[in-house]
Amino acid sequence: MNKLFLISFFIFIVQINFAQQKTSADKKSDTTVFVDNKKVTLPDVWVRNNFDYKKLLQQIKDDTTFYKAFRNLHILNFSSYNDIKMLDKKGAIKASLFSKTKQNRSNNCRTMDVLEQKVTGDFFDSKGNYNYLTPELYAGLFFTTGKICGENNIVKGRNLTVGDKKGLEKYKEQLKMLFFNPGKKIPGIPFIGNKLDLYDDRARKLYDYKLDIVEFQGKICYQFSITPKEDLGVFKRDDIVIDDMTTWFDIKTLEVLARNYSLSYKAGFYSFDVSMEVEMMRIGDLMVPKVLRYKGNWDVIFKKRERAIFTATLFDFKK
């Protein structure tokens, strides 16, 4: 596909999407195709111009750029505002932390300075440990304890797995898998693990898939969304864990620019209702998370229910 055709193609798409508002008639121009036995809705112009959407969908399914963006944090200097609130059942704040931190990387090691910090309620116990699992997981993403050396941002060959982990460490690893690889099967979670796979034959009967080109934050990009089918019966609704997952990809590099997803489920051992928004930015040749917003209400066996809201705002990146 030569450059002239690509330029003409994208100009045409932009004209379709932004020169006029979409009416119901416009929406009918979308075409449904089958890819790996799944119905995927595409712009009709893609099909008519023999656009290689199958290859694109496979690249999206195999994406590692979202995970790599967080691995990039291990090799950079950056600052962050951390706003974490733990809520009671009425939505009132019962514990919180607001801080400004700065990560320093030198001689292949990283450390962290706490520049500002305000804590309320029982956020920490008497020994300074977290009283709640949600901020502990947050700290695992954005905080550095002591000095950590010898890290890199390579993701190839690095597979998230529960391995021989047990207890709380196993549960934390499962949550990482859910966060970095949403839509993939997660082993070891009773009743739920298989239901998290958005790409198997079972999922195609439950979800709608749509791929389009849209404008996002002033850029033309791919938008891929997965949502439950509207006509599901009561019993099939019980198989739904992912309520919505929408990802925006850079049209040239296919790096994740942003991702929004919401999950909910109720079972004997688990109950959760979680939503997440992640926005990325580019620093030189690296993509990194810029803002992460979380709102969650979850309960697992042997743990107290946690209701939390947090926002991580990262800035002042330097290599």
Sequence and secondary structure as in RCSB ss.txt:
>XXXX:A:sequence
MNKLFLISFFIFIVQINFAQQKTSADKKSDTTVFVDNKKVTLPDVWVRNNFDYKKLLQQIKDDTTFYKAFRNLHI
LNFSSYNDIKMLDKKGAIKASLFSKTKQNRSNNCRTMDVLEQKVTGDFFDSKGNYNYLTPELYAGLFFTTGKICG
ENNIVKGRNLTVGDKKGLEKYKEQLKMLFFNPGKKIPGIPFIGNKLDLYDDRARKLYDYKLDIVEFQGKICYQFS
ITPKEDLGVFKRDDIVIDDMTTWFDIKTLEVLARNYSLSYKAGFYSFDVSMEVEMMRIGDLMVPKVLRYKGNWDV
IFKKRERAIFTATLFDFKK
>XXXX:A:secstr
  HHHHHHHHHHHHHHHHSS   HHHHTTEEEEEETTEEEEEEHHHHHTT  HHHHHHHHHT  HHHHHHHGGGG
SEEEEEEEEEEE TTS EEEEEEEEEEEEEETTEEEEEEEEEEEEETSB TTS BSSHHHHHHHHHH   S EES
     TT     TT  HHHHHHHHHHHHHHSTTS  TT TTTGGGG SSSHHHHTTEEEEEEEEEETTEEEEEEE
EEE TT  HHHHTT  EEEEEEEEETTT  EEEEEEEEEEE SSEEEEEEEEEEEEEETTEEEEEEEEEEEEEEE
TTS  EEEEEEEEEEEEE 
